[in-house]
Amino acid sequence: MSVLSQLHVGESGELVALDLPESVQNHLMHLGFVPGEVVTVLRKAPAGDPTVYGVDGMEIALRHETADSIQVYGPVEKALLAAEREEAAASDPEVPEFVEAAR
């Protein structure tokens, strides 16, 4: 798992958790920072702080210290999870039966 501040401009990550004080966490969640939502790094200030993130059609600037407290599945983690799911589905002999039963 990564933190939001580790993503580069143009990269996206899936929000996992916000490790922030409850008041800050609630404010960000009202703005769209909810687990499962995809956040994209749009641009950084010339000095690198703050960074503008896109989430749920909005652009929100966060300081580095705040983005350090937001856990995400970055591009690498998402690819690994997808590969693990495919491998598990391929090795599970009951999966085809369930697929056939659903048809």
C-alpha positions in Angstrom: 0.0 0.0 0.0 1.2 3.5 -0.8 0.2 7.0 0.5 -1.3 9.6 -1.8 1.8 11.8 -1.6 3.9 9.1 -3.3 2.0 9.2 -6.6 3.3 11.3 -9.5 1.5 13.7 -11.7 -0.8 11.7 -14.0 -1.0 8.7 -11.7 -4.1 7.5 -10.0 -4.8 5.5 -6.9 -7.8 3.9 -5.2 -8.4 5.3 -1.7 -8.1 2.8 1.0 -8.1 4.8 4.3 -7.7 8.3 5.7 -5.5 8.3 8.8 -6.4 11.9 9.9 -8.2 13.6 12.8 -11.9 13.0 12.6 -12.8 16.6 11.7 -10.4 16.6 8.8 -11.4 13.1 7.7 -15.1 14.1 7.7 -14.4 17.2 5.7 -12.4 15.3 3.1 -15.0 12.6 2.9 -17.7 15.2 2.2 -15.5 16.4 -0.7 -15.4 12.9 -2.2 -12.3 11.3 -0.5 -14.1 8.1 0.4 -12.6 4.5 0.3 -12.9 2.9 -3.1 -12.9 6.3 -5.0 -10.1 6.9 -7.5 -7.9 9.9 -7.0 -5.7 11.3 -9.7 -2.7 13.6 -9.2 -3.4 16.6 -11.5 -0.5 19.0 -10.8 1.9 20.2 -8.2 2.9 23.7 -7.2 6.3 24.9 -8.4 7.8 24.3 -4.9 6.0 20.9 -4.8 3.5 21.8 -2.1 0.5 21.8 -2.3 -0.6 19.2 -4.9 -3.9 19.3 -6.8 -5.8 16.0 -6.9 -8.9 15.1 -8.9 -11.6 13.1 -7.2 -15.3 12.7 -8.1 -15.1 15.5 -10.7 -13.6 18.0 -8.3 -10.1 19.5 -8.0 -8.8 19.7 -4.4 -5.4 21.0 -3.3 -3.8 19.1 -0.3 -0.6 19.8 1.6 2.0 17.1 1.5 1.5 16.3 5.2 -2.2 15.6 4.6 -1.6 13.5 1.6 0.9 11.5 3.6 -2.0 10.3 5.8 -4.2 9.0 3.0 -3.5 5.4 2.0 -4.1 4.3 -1.5 -3.6 1.4 -3.8 -1.2 2.9 -6.4 -0.7 1.6 -9.9 1.7 -1.1 -8.9 -0.5 -2.4 -6.1 -3.6 -2.4 -8.3 -1.8 -4.5 -10.9 -0.6 -7.0 -8.3 -4.1 -7.3 -6.9 -5.5 -7.9 -10.3 -2.9 -10.6 -11.1 -3.6 -12.3 -7.7 -7.4 -12.3 -8.4 -6.8 -13.8 -11.9 -4.5 -16.4 -10.5 -6.9 -17.3 -7.7 -9.8 -17.6 -10.2 -7.7 -19.8 -12.5 -6.6 -22.1 -9.7 -10.1 -22.5 -8.0 -11.8 -25.5 -9.6 -15.2 -24.4 -8.3 -15.2 -21.0 -10.2 -16.3 -22.5 -13.6 -19.1 -24.3 -11.9 -20.4 -21.1 -10.4 -20.1 -19.3 -13.7 -22.0 -22.0 -15.4 -24.7 -22.1 -12.7 -25.1 -18.3 -13.0 -25.9 -18.6 -16.7 
